[in-house]
């Protein structure tokens, strides 16, 4: 059975200090990352709730996009 979660990849920072968001799909011991084509600053990411904070100007749009992908 496969499981999925949203991951902020802190290894790949761009020049504006934004990090890409990925949909990580697990199946057994293997996993695949699928890019959501969204980039978020570390201070705008809420790790426990797995969503973008309200402080971000496009938080609603980003969170809706994340929920659709899940």
mmCIF file of the N, C-alpha and C atoms, coordinates in Angstrom:
data_MODEL
# 
_entry.id   MODEL 
# 
loop_
_atom_site.group_PDB 
_atom_site.id 
_atom_site.type_symbol 
_atom_site.label_atom_id 
_atom_site.label_alt_id 
_atom_site.label_comp_id 
_atom_site.label_asym_id 
_atom_site.label_entity_id 
_atom_site.label_seq_id 
_atom_site.pdbx_PDB_ins_code 
_atom_site.Cartn_x 
_atom_site.Cartn_y 
_atom_site.Cartn_z 
_atom_site.occupancy 
_atom_site.B_iso_or_equiv 
_atom_site.pdbx_formal_charge 
_atom_site.auth_seq_id 
_atom_site.auth_comp_id 
_atom_site.auth_asym_id 
_atom_site.auth_atom_id 
_atom_site.pdbx_PDB_model_num 
ATOM 1   N N  . UNK A 1 1  ? 0.834  -1.176 0.000  1.00 0.00 ? 1  UNK A N  1 
ATOM 2   C CA . UNK A 1 1  ? 0.000  0.000  0.000  1.00 0.00 ? 1  UNK A CA 1 
ATOM 3   C C  . UNK A 1 1  ? 0.885  1.247  0.000  1.00 0.00 ? 1  UNK A C  1 
ATOM 4   N N  . UNK A 1 2  ? 0.501  2.234  -0.728 1.00 0.00 ? 2  UNK A N  1 
ATOM 5   C CA . UNK A 1 2  ? 1.283  3.463  -0.854 1.00 0.00 ? 2  UNK A CA 1 
ATOM 6   C C  . UNK A 1 2  ? 0.778  4.524  0.125  1.00 0.00 ? 2  UNK A C  1 
ATOM 7   N N  . UNK A 1 3  ? 1.710  5.343  0.611  1.00 0.00 ? 3  UNK A N  1 
ATOM 8   C CA . UNK A 1 3  ? 1.365  6.488  1.448  1.00 0.00 ? 3  UNK A CA 1 
ATOM 9   C C  . UNK A 1 3  ? 2.022  7.717  0.849  1.00 0.00 ? 3  UNK A C  1 
ATOM 10  N N  . UNK A 1 4  ? 1.480  8.885  1.180  1.00 0.00 ? 4  UNK A N  1 
ATOM 11  C CA . UNK A 1 4  ? 2.003  10.133 0.628  1.00 0.00 ? 4  UNK A CA 1 
ATOM 12  C C  . UNK A 1 4  ? 2.080  11.193 1.708  1.00 0.00 ? 4  UNK A C  1 
ATOM 13  N N  . UNK A 1 5  ? 3.047  12.099 1.548  1.00 0.00 ? 5  UNK A N  1 
ATOM 14  C CA . UNK A 1 5  ? 3.141  13.252 2.430  1.00 0.00 ? 5  UNK A CA 1 
ATOM 15  C C  . UNK A 1 5  ? 3.836  14.388 1.696  1.00 0.00 ? 5  UNK A C  1 
ATOM 16  N N  . UNK A 1 6  ? 3.665  15.593 2.211  1.00 0.00 ? 6  UNK A N  1 
ATOM 17  C CA . UNK A 1 6  ? 4.279  16.779 1.627  1.00 0.00 ? 6  UNK A CA 1 
ATOM 18  C C  . UNK A 1 6  ? 5.595  17.048 2.349  1.00 0.00 ? 6  UNK A C  1 
ATOM 19  N N  . UNK A 1 7  ? 6.639  17.360 1.562  1.00 0.00 ? 7  UNK A N  1 
ATOM 20  C CA . UNK A 1 7  ? 7.975  17.565 2.114  1.00 0.00 ? 7  UNK A CA 1 
ATOM 21  C C  . UNK A 1 7  ? 8.543  18.876 1.594  1.00 0.00 ? 7  UNK A C  1 
ATOM 22  N N  . UNK A 1 8  ? 9.139  19.670 2.477  1.00 0.00 ? 8  UNK A N  1 
ATOM 23  C CA . UNK A 1 8  ? 9.881  20.864 2.098  1.00 0.00 ? 8  UNK A CA 1 
ATOM 24  C C  . UNK A 1 8  ? 11.341 20.459 2.009  1.00 0.00 ? 8  UNK A C  1 
ATOM 25  N N  . UNK A 1 9  ? 11.921 20.537 0.820  1.00 0.00 ? 9  UNK A N  1 
ATOM 26  C CA . UNK A 1 9  ? 13.299 20.088 0.592  1.00 0.00 ? 9  UNK A CA 1 
ATOM 27  C C  . UNK A 1 9  ? 14.271 21.213 0.935  1.00 0.00 ? 9  UNK A C  1 
ATOM 28  N N  . UNK A 1 10 ? 14.833 21.159 2.139  1.00 0.00 ? 10 UNK A N  1 
ATOM 29  C CA . UNK A 1 10 ? 15.722 22.218 2.603  1.00 0.00 ? 10 UNK A CA 1 
ATOM 30  C C  . UNK A 1 10 ? 17.132 22.089 2.048  1.00 0.00 ? 10 UNK A C  1 
ATOM 31  N N  . UNK A 1 11 ? 17.384 21.088 1.223  1.00 0.00 ? 11 UNK A N  1 
ATOM 32  C CA . UNK A 1 11 ? 18.707 20.940 0.611  1.00 0.00 ? 11 UNK A CA 1 
ATOM 33  C C  . UNK A 1 11 ? 18.863 21.820 -0.623 1.00 0.00 ? 11 UNK A C  1 
ATOM 34  N N  . UNK A 1 12 ? 17.766 22.260 -1.208 1.00 0.00 ? 12 UNK A N  1 
ATOM 35  C CA . UNK A 1 12 ? 17.805 22.986 -2.479 1.00 0.00 ? 12 UNK A CA 1 
ATOM 36  C C  . UNK A 1 12 ? 17.233 24.396 -2.316 1.00 0.00 ? 12 UNK A C  1 
ATOM 37  N N  . UNK A 1 13 ? 18.067 25.309 -1.859 1.00 0.00 ? 13 UNK A N  1 
ATOM 38  C CA . UNK A 1 13 ? 17.650 26.693 -1.650 1.00 0.00 ? 13 UNK A CA 1 
ATOM 39  C C  . UNK A 1 13 ? 17.992 27.505 -2.896 1.00 0.00 ? 13 UNK A C  1 
ATOM 40  N N  . UNK A 1 14 ? 17.082 28.382 -3.335 1.00 0.00 ? 14 UNK A N  1 
ATOM 41  C CA . UNK A 1 14 ? 17.401 29.253 -4.462 1.00 0.00 ? 14 UNK A CA 1 
ATOM 42  C C  . UNK A 1 14 ? 17.935 30.586 -3.960 1.00 0.00 ? 14 UNK A C  1 
ATOM 43  N N  . UNK A 1 15 ? 18.180 31.529 -4.845 1.00 0.00 ? 15 UNK A N  1 
ATOM 44  C CA . UNK A 1 15 ? 18.799 32.794 -4.467 1.00 0.00 ? 15 UNK A CA 1 
ATOM 45  C C  . UNK A 1 15 ? 17.898 33.667 -3.594 1.00 0.00 ? 15 UNK A C  1 
ATOM 46  N N  . UNK A 1 16 ? 16.594 33.416 -3.602 1.00 0.00 ? 16 UNK A N  1 
ATOM 47  C CA . UNK A 1 16 ? 15.656 34.186 -2.787 1.00 0.00 ? 16 UNK A CA 1 
ATOM 48  C C  . UNK A 1 16 ? 15.319 33.481 -1.468 1.00 0.00 ? 16 UNK A C  1 
ATOM 49  N N  . UNK A 1 17 ? 16.121 32.488 -1.101 1.00 0.00 ? 17 UNK A N  1 
ATOM 50  C CA . UNK A 1 17 ? 15.940 31.706 0.128  1.00 0.00 ? 17 UNK A CA 1 
ATOM 51  C C  . UNK A 1 17 ? 14.612 30.964 0.171  1.00 0.00 ? 17 UNK A C  1 
ATOM 52  N N  . UNK A 1 18 ? 14.139 30.499 -0.969 1.00 0.00 ? 18 UNK A N  1 
ATOM 53  C CA . UNK A 1 18 ? 12.932 29.691 -1.048 1.00 0.00 ? 18 UNK A CA 1 
ATOM 54  C C  . UNK A 1 18 ? 13.303 28.242 -1.309 1.00 0.00 ? 18 UNK A C  1 
ATOM 55  N N  . UNK A 1 19 ? 12.491 27.339 -0.790 1.00 0.00 ? 19 UNK A N  1 
ATOM 56  C CA . UNK A 1 19 ? 12.735 25.913 -0.917 1.00 0.00 ? 19 UNK A CA 1 
ATOM 57  C C  . UNK A 1 19 ? 11.561 25.265 -1.657 1.00 0.00 ? 19 UNK A C  1 
ATOM 58  N N  . UNK A 1 20 ? 11.823 24.240 -2.468 1.00 0.00 ? 20 UNK A N  1 
ATOM 59  C CA . UNK A 1 20 ? 10.741 23.594 -3.209 1.00 0.00 ? 20 UNK A CA 1 
ATOM 60  C C  . UNK A 1 20 ? 9.921  22.640 -2.342 1.00 0.00 ? 20 UNK A C  1 
ATOM 61  N N  . UNK A 1 21 ? 8.654  22.511 -2.695 1.00 0.00 ? 21 UNK A N  1 
ATOM 62  C CA . UNK A 1 21 ? 7.754  21.565 -2.040 1.00 0.00 ? 21 UNK A CA 1 
ATOM 63  C C  . UNK A 1 21 ? 7.586  20.347 -2.939 1.00 0.00 ? 21 UNK A C  1 
ATOM 64  N N  . UNK A 1 22 ? 7.602  19.160 -2.322 1.00 0.00 ? 22 UNK A N  1 
ATOM 65  C CA . UNK A 1 22 ? 7.459  17.914 -3.052 1.00 0.00 ? 22 UNK A CA 1 
ATOM 66  C C  . UNK A 1 22 ? 6.357  17.067 -2.429 1.00 0.00 ? 22 UNK A C  1 
ATOM 67  N N  . UNK A 1 23 ? 5.715  16.286 -3.265 1.00 0.00 ? 23 UNK A N  1 
ATOM 68  C CA . UNK A 1 23 ? 4.816  15.237 -2.821 1.00 0.00 ? 23 UNK A CA 1 
ATOM 69  C C  . UNK A 1 23 ? 5.654  13.964 -2.808 1.00 0.00 ? 23 UNK A C  1 
ATOM 70  N N  . UNK A 1 24 ? 5.869  13.409 -1.632 1.00 0.00 ? 24 UNK A N  1 
ATOM 71  C CA . UNK A 1 24 ? 6.684  12.202 -1.506 1.00 0.00 ? 24 UNK A CA 1 
ATOM 72  C C  . UNK A 1 24 ? 5.762  11.004 -1.349 1.00 0.00 ? 24 UNK A C  1 
ATOM 73  N N  . UNK A 1 25 ? 5.872  10.051 -2.273 1.00 0.00 ? 25 UNK A N  1 
ATOM 74  C CA . UNK A 1 25 ? 5.032  8.860  -2.278 1.00 0.00 ? 25 UNK A CA 1 
ATOM 75  C C  . UNK A 1 25 ? 5.886  7.659  -1.904 1.00 0.00 ? 25 UNK A C  1 
ATOM 76  N N  . UNK A 1 26 ? 5.476  6.963  -0.856 1.00 0.00 ? 26 UNK A N  1 
ATOM 77  C CA . UNK A 1 26 ? 6.164  5.776  -0.371 1.00 0.00 ? 26 UNK A CA 1 
ATOM 78  C C  . UNK A 1 26 ? 5.410  4.531  -0.809 1.00 0.00 ? 26 UNK A C  1 
ATOM 79  N N  . UNK A 1 27 ? 6.156  3.536  -1.245 1.00 0.00 ? 27 UNK A N  1 
ATOM 80  C CA . UNK A 1 27 ? 5.584  2.219  -1.541 1.00 0.00 ? 27 UNK A CA 1 
ATOM 81  C C  . UNK A 1 27 ? 6.609  1.193  -1.075 1.00 0.00 ? 27 UNK A C  1 
ATOM 82  N N  . UNK A 1 28 ? 6.338  0.581  0.054  1.00 0.00 ? 28 UNK A N  1 
ATOM 83  C CA . UNK A 1 28 ? 7.315  -0.328 0.657  1.00 0.00 ? 28 UNK A CA 1 
ATOM 84  C C  . UNK A 1 28 ? 8.511  0.473  1.142  1.00 0.00 ? 28 UNK A C  1 
ATOM 85  N N  . UNK A 1 29 ? 9.715  0.070  0.722  1.00 0.00 ? 29 UNK A N  1 
ATOM 86  C CA . UNK A 1 29 ? 10.930 0.765  1.123  1.00 0.00 ? 29 UNK A CA 1 
ATOM 87  C C  . UNK A 1 29 ? 11.333 1.839  0.116  1.00 0.00 ? 29 UNK A C  1 
ATOM 88  N N  . UNK A 1 30 ? 10.645 1.945  -1.000 1.00 0.00 ? 30 UNK A N  1 
ATOM 89  C CA . UNK A 1 30 ? 10.978 2.918  -2.044 1.00 0.00 ? 30 UNK A CA 1 
ATOM 90  C C  . UNK A 1 30 ? 10.116 4.164  -1.911 1.00 0.00 ? 30 UNK A C  1 
ATOM 91  N N  . UNK A 1 31 ? 10.630 5.276  -2.455 1.00 0.00 ? 31 UNK A N  1 
ATOM 92  C CA . UNK A 1 31 ? 9.831  6.490  -2.501 1.00 0.00 ? 31 UNK A CA 1 
ATOM 93  C C  . UNK A 1 31 ? 10.180 7.287  -3.750 1.00 0.00 ? 31 UNK A C  1 
ATOM 94  N N  . UNK A 1 32 ? 9.244  8.117  -4.158 1.00 0.00 ? 32 UNK A N  1 
ATOM 95  C CA . UNK A 1 32 ? 9.405  9.018  -5.299 1.00 0.00 ? 32 UNK A CA 1 
ATOM 96  C C  . UNK A 1 32 ? 9.006  10.415 -4.862 1.00 0.00 ? 32 UNK A C  1 
ATOM 97  N N  . UNK A 1 33 ? 9.746  11.420 -5.350 1.00 0.00 ? 33 UNK A N  1 
ATOM 98  C CA . UNK A 1 33 ? 9.389  12.808 -5.116 1.00 0.00 ? 33 UNK A CA 1 
ATOM 99  C C  . UNK A 1 33 ? 8.779  13.378 -6.376 1.00 0.00 ? 33 UNK A C  1 
ATOM 100 N N  . UNK A 1 34 ? 7.636  13.997 -6.234 1.00 0.00 ? 34 UNK A N  1 
ATOM 101 C CA . UNK A 1 34 ? 6.967  14.661 -7.346 1.00 0.00 ? 34 UNK A CA 1 
ATOM 102 C C  . UNK A 1 34 ? 6.902  16.148 -7.006 1.00 0.00 ? 34 UNK A C  1 
ATOM 103 N N  . UNK A 1 35 ? 7.467  16.979 -7.865 1.00 0.00 ? 35 UNK A N  1 
ATOM 104 C CA . UNK A 1 35 ? 7.506  18.406 -7.618 1.00 0.00 ? 35 UNK A CA 1 
ATOM 105 C C  . UNK A 1 35 ? 6.110  19.007 -7.685 1.00 0.00 ? 35 UNK A C  1 
ATOM 106 N N  . UNK A 1 36 ? 5.811  19.881 -6.725 1.00 0.00 ? 36 UNK A N  1 
ATOM 107 C CA . UNK A 1 36 ? 4.549  20.600 -6.737 1.00 0.00 ? 36 UNK A CA 1 
ATOM 108 C C  . UNK A 1 36 ? 4.680  21.937 -7.450 1.00 0.00 ? 36 UNK A C  1 
ATOM 109 N N  . UNK A 1 37 ? 5.906  22.270 -7.860 1.00 0.00 ? 37 UNK A N  1 
ATOM 110 C CA . UNK A 1 37 ? 6.213  23.524 -8.549 1.00 0.00 ? 37 UNK A CA 1 
ATOM 111 C C  . UNK A 1 37 ? 5.852  24.738 -7.698 1.00 0.00 ? 37 UNK A C  1 
ATOM 112 N N  . UNK A 1 38 ? 6.006  24.579 -6.386 1.00 0.00 ? 38 UNK A N  1 
ATOM 113 C CA . UNK A 1 38 ? 5.793  25.660 -5.432 1.00 0.00 ? 38 UNK A CA 1 
ATOM 114 C C  . UNK A 1 38 ? 7.056  25.829 -4.622 1.00 0.00 ? 38 UNK A C  1 
ATOM 115 N N  . UNK A 1 39 ? 7.424  27.079 -4.337 1.00 0.00 ? 39 UNK A N  1 
ATOM 116 C CA . UNK A 1 39 ? 8.597  27.354 -3.516 1.00 0.00 ? 39 UNK A CA 1 
ATOM 117 C C  . UNK A 1 39 ? 8.190  28.262 -2.370 1.00 0.00 ? 39 UNK A C  1 
ATOM 118 N N  . UNK A 1 40 ? 8.656  27.905 -1.172 1.00 0.00 ? 40 UNK A N  1 
ATOM 119 C CA . UNK A 1 40 ? 8.248  28.602 0.043  1.00 0.00 ? 40 UNK A CA 1 
ATOM 120 C C  . UNK A 1 40 ? 9.479  28.914 0.871  1.00 0.00 ? 40 UNK A C  1 
ATOM 121 N N  . UNK A 1 41 ? 9.468  30.076 1.499  1.00 0.00 ? 41 UNK A N  1 
ATOM 122 C CA . UNK A 1 41 ? 10.524 30.438 2.430  1.00 0.00 ? 41 UNK A CA 1 
ATOM 123 C C  . UNK A 1 41 ? 10.348 29.621 3.701  1.00 0.00 ? 41 UNK A C  1 
ATOM 124 N N  . UNK A 1 42 ? 11.448 29.302 4.345  1.00 0.00 ? 42 UNK A N  1 
ATOM 125 C CA . UNK A 1 42 ? 11.422 28.459 5.539  1.00 0.00 ? 42 UNK A CA 1 
ATOM 126 C C  . UNK A 1 42 ? 10.570 29.067 6.655  1.00 0.00 ? 42 UNK A C  1 
ATOM 127 N N  . UNK A 1 43 ? 10.555 30.388 6.772  1.00 0.00 ? 43 UNK A N  1 
ATOM 128 C CA . UNK A 1 43 ? 9.766  31.029 7.830  1.00 0.00 ? 43 UNK A CA 1 
ATOM 129 C C  . UNK A 1 43 ? 8.263  31.000 7.545  1.00 0.00 ? 43 UNK A C  1 
ATOM 130 N N  . UNK A 1 44 ? 7.865  30.727 6.305  1.00 0.00 ? 44 UNK A N  1 
ATOM 131 C CA . UNK A 1 44 ? 6.448  30.649 5.961  1.00 0.00 ? 44 UNK A CA 1 
ATOM 132 C C  . UNK A 1 44 ? 5.908  29.223 5.984  1.00 0.00 ? 44 UNK A C  1 
ATOM 133 N N  . UNK A 1 45 ? 6.742  28.248 6.257  1.00 0.00 ? 45 UNK A N  1 
ATOM 134 C CA . UNK A 1 45 ? 6.314  26.849 6.263  1.00 0.00 ? 45 UNK A CA 1 
ATOM 135 C C  . UNK A 1 45 ? 6.023  26.408 7.685  1.00 0.00 ? 45 UNK A C  1 
ATOM 136 N N  . UNK A 1 46 ? 4.840  25.846 7.916  1.00 0.00 ? 46 UNK A N  1 
ATOM 137 C CA . UNK A 1 46 ? 4.470  25.319 9.230  1.00 0.00 ? 46 UNK A CA 1 
ATOM 138 C C  . UNK A 1 46 ? 4.650  23.808 9.180  1.00 0.00 ? 46 UNK A C  1 
ATOM 139 N N  . UNK A 1 47 ? 5.708  23.333 9.802  1.00 0.00 ? 47 UNK A N  1 
ATOM 140 C CA . UNK A 1 47 ? 6.117  21.936 9.692  1.00 0.00 ? 47 UNK A CA 1 
ATOM 141 C C  . UNK A 1 47 ? 5.113  20.960 10.309 1.00 0.00 ? 47 UNK A C  1 
ATOM 142 N N  . UNK A 1 48 ? 4.573  21.288 11.466 1.00 0.00 ? 48 UNK A N  1 
ATOM 143 C CA . UNK A 1 48 ? 3.658  20.377 12.143 1.00 0.00 ? 48 UNK A CA 1 
ATOM 144 C C  . UNK A 1 48 ? 2.322  20.252 11.405 1.00 0.00 ? 48 UNK A C  1 
ATOM 145 N N  . UNK A 1 49 ? 1.823  21.357 10.886 1.00 0.00 ? 49 UNK A N  1 
ATOM 146 C CA . UNK A 1 49 ? 0.532  21.335 10.201 1.00 0.00 ? 49 UNK A CA 1 
ATOM 147 C C  . UNK A 1 49 ? 0.666  21.027 8.711  1.00 0.00 ? 49 UNK A C  1 
ATOM 148 N N  . UNK A 1 50 ? 1.881  21.001 8.212  1.00 0.00 ? 50 UNK A N  1 
ATOM 149 C CA . UNK A 1 50 ? 2.189  20.710 6.814  1.00 0.00 ? 50 UNK A CA 1 
ATOM 150 C C  . UNK A 1 50 ? 1.403  21.636 5.888  1.00 0.00 ? 50 UNK A C  1 
ATOM 151 N N  . UNK A 1 51 ? 1.579  22.932 6.117  1.00 0.00 ? 51 UNK A N  1 
ATOM 152 C CA . UNK A 1 51 ? 0.941  23.924 5.262  1.00 0.00 ? 51 UNK A CA 1 
ATOM 153 C C  . UNK A 1 51 ? 1.712  25.235 5.343  1.00 0.00 ? 51 UNK A C  1 
ATOM 154 N N  . UNK A 1 52 ? 1.340  26.157 4.463  1.00 0.00 ? 52 UNK A N  1 
ATOM 155 C CA . UNK A 1 52 ? 1.971  27.473 4.403  1.00 0.00 ? 52 UNK A CA 1 
ATOM 156 C C  . UNK A 1 52 ? 1.274  28.384 5.410  1.00 0.00 ? 52 UNK A C  1 
ATOM 157 N N  . UNK A 1 53 ? 2.061  29.156 6.164  1.00 0.00 ? 53 UNK A N  1 
ATOM 158 C CA . UNK A 1 53 ? 1.508  30.080 7.160  1.00 0.00 ? 53 UNK A CA 1 
ATOM 159 C C  . UNK A 1 53 ? 0.691  31.175 6.503  1.00 0.00 ? 53 UNK A C  1 
ATOM 160 N N  . UNK A 1 54 ? -0.167 31.796 7.269  1.00 0.00 ? 54 UNK A N  1 
ATOM 161 C CA . UNK A 1 54 ? -0.979 32.908 6.773  1.00 0.00 ? 54 UNK A CA 1 
ATOM 162 C C  . UNK A 1 54 ? -0.147 34.133 6.429  1.00 0.00 ? 54 UNK A C  1 
ATOM 163 N N  . UNK A 1 55 ? 1.056  34.225 6.951  1.00 0.00 ? 55 UNK A N  1 
ATOM 164 C CA . UNK A 1 55 ? 1.922  35.371 6.680  1.00 0.00 ? 55 UNK A CA 1 
ATOM 165 C C  . UNK A 1 55 ? 2.324  35.445 5.210  1.00 0.00 ? 55 UNK A C  1 
ATOM 166 N N  . UNK A 1 56 ? 2.301  34.319 4.527  1.00 0.00 ? 56 UNK A N  1 
ATOM 167 C CA . UNK A 1 56 ? 2.667  34.281 3.108  1.00 0.00 ? 56 UNK A CA 1 
ATOM 168 C C  . UNK A 1 56 ? 1.551  34.914 2.289  1.00 0.00 ? 56 UNK A C  1 
ATOM 169 N N  . UNK A 1 57 ? 1.911  35.693 1.270  1.00 0.00 ? 57 UNK A N  1 
ATOM 170 C CA . UNK A 1 57 ? 0.902  36.419 0.499  1.00 0.00 ? 57 UNK A CA 1 
ATOM 171 C C  . UNK A 1 57 ? -0.025 35.511 -0.302 1.00 0.00 ? 57 UNK A C  1 
ATOM 172 N N  . UNK A 1 58 ? 0.431  34.314 -0.693 1.00 0.00 ? 58 UNK A N  1 
ATOM 173 C CA . UNK A 1 58 ? -0.386 33.380 -1.457 1.00 0.00 ? 58 UNK A CA 1 
ATOM 174 C C  . UNK A 1 58 ? -0.687 32.110 -0.665 1.00 0.00 ? 58 UNK A C  1 
ATOM 175 N N  . UNK A 1 59 ? -0.826 32.233 0.623  1.00 0.00 ? 59 UNK A N  1 
ATOM 176 C CA . UNK A 1 59 ? -0.993 31.062 1.490  1.00 0.00 ? 59 UNK A CA 1 
ATOM 177 C C  . UNK A 1 59 ? -2.227 30.245 1.134  1.00 0.00 ? 59 UNK A C  1 
ATOM 178 N N  . UNK A 1 60 ? -3.342 30.881 0.896  1.00 0.00 ? 60 UNK A N  1 
ATOM 179 C CA . UNK A 1 60 ? -4.572 30.162 0.579  1.00 0.00 ? 60 UNK A CA 1 
ATOM 180 C C  . UNK A 1 60 ? -4.435 29.390 -0.717 1.00 0.00 ? 60 UNK A C  1 
ATOM 181 N N  . UNK A 1 61 ? -3.885 30.029 -1.727 1.00 0.00 ? 61 UNK A N  1 
ATOM 182 C CA . UNK A 1 61 ? -3.715 29.367 -3.022 1.00 0.00 ? 61 UNK A CA 1 
ATOM 183 C C  . UNK A 1 61 ? -2.759 28.195 -2.906 1.00 0.00 ? 61 UNK A C  1 
ATOM 184 N N  . UNK A 1 62 ? -1.637 28.376 -2.204 1.00 0.00 ? 62 UNK A N  1 
ATOM 185 C CA . UNK A 1 62 ? -0.659 27.307 -2.027 1.00 0.00 ? 62 UNK A CA 1 
ATOM 186 C C  . UNK A 1 62 ? -1.258 26.133 -1.267 1.00 0.00 ? 62 UNK A C  1 
ATOM 187 N N  . UNK A 1 63 ? -1.977 26.412 -0.174 1.00 0.00 ? 63 UNK A N  1 
ATOM 188 C CA . UNK A 1 63 ? -2.560 25.345 0.639  1.00 0.00 ? 63 UNK A CA 1 
ATOM 189 C C  . UNK A 1 63 ? -3.641 24.580 -0.127 1.00 0.00 ? 63 UNK A C  1 
ATOM 190 N N  . UNK A 1 64 ? -4.421 25.277 -0.926 1.00 0.00 ? 64 UNK A N  1 
ATOM 191 C CA . UNK A 1 64 ? -5.415 24.596 -1.753 1.00 0.00 ? 64 UNK A CA 1 
ATOM 192 C C  . UNK A 1 64 ? -4.745 23.693 -2.779 1.00 0.00 ? 64 UNK A C  1 
ATOM 193 N N  . UNK A 1 65 ? -3.675 24.162 -3.370 1.00 0.00 ? 65 UNK A N  1 
ATOM 194 C CA . UNK A 1 65 ? -2.938 23.358 -4.356 1.00 0.00 ? 65 UNK A CA 1 
ATOM 195 C C  . UNK A 1 65 ? -2.333 22.109 -3.701 1.00 0.00 ? 65 UNK A C  1 
ATOM 196 N N  . UNK A 1 66 ? -1.805 22.267 -2.501 1.00 0.00 ? 66 UNK A N  1 
ATOM 197 C CA . UNK A 1 66 ? -1.231 21.139 -1.770 1.00 0.00 ? 66 UNK A CA 1 
ATOM 198 C C  . UNK A 1 66 ? -2.299 20.100 -1.466 1.00 0.00 ? 66 UNK A C  1 
ATOM 199 N N  . UNK A 1 67 ? -3.465 20.522 -1.017 1.00 0.00 ? 67 UNK A N  1 
ATOM 200 C CA . UNK A 1 67 ? -4.532 19.587 -0.689 1.00 0.00 ? 67 UNK A CA 1 
ATOM 201 C C  . UNK A 1 67 ? -5.055 18.860 -1.932 1.00 0.00 ? 67 UNK A C  1 
ATOM 202 N N  . UNK A 1 68 ? -5.106 19.533 -3.062 1.00 0.00 ? 68 UNK A N  1 
ATOM 203 C CA . UNK A 1 68 ? -5.539 18.883 -4.298 1.00 0.00 ? 68 UNK A CA 1 
ATOM 204 C C  . UNK A 1 68 ? -4.557 17.792 -4.700 1.00 0.00 ? 68 UNK A C  1 
ATOM 205 N N  . UNK A 1 69 ? -3.261 18.050 -4.545 1.00 0.00 ? 69 UNK A N  1 
ATOM 206 C CA . UNK A 1 69 ? -2.250 17.055 -4.929 1.00 0.00 ? 69 UNK A CA 1 
ATOM 207 C C  . UNK A 1 69 ? -2.276 15.843 -4.009 1.00 0.00 ? 69 UNK A C  1 
ATOM 208 N N  . UNK A 1 70 ? -2.572 16.044 -2.731 1.00 0.00 ? 70 UNK A N  1 
ATOM 209 C CA . UNK A 1 70 ? -2.653 14.908 -1.802 1.00 0.00 ? 70 UNK A CA 1 
ATOM 210 C C  . UNK A 1 70 ? -3.852 14.052 -2.123 1.00 0.00 ? 70 UNK A C  1 
# 
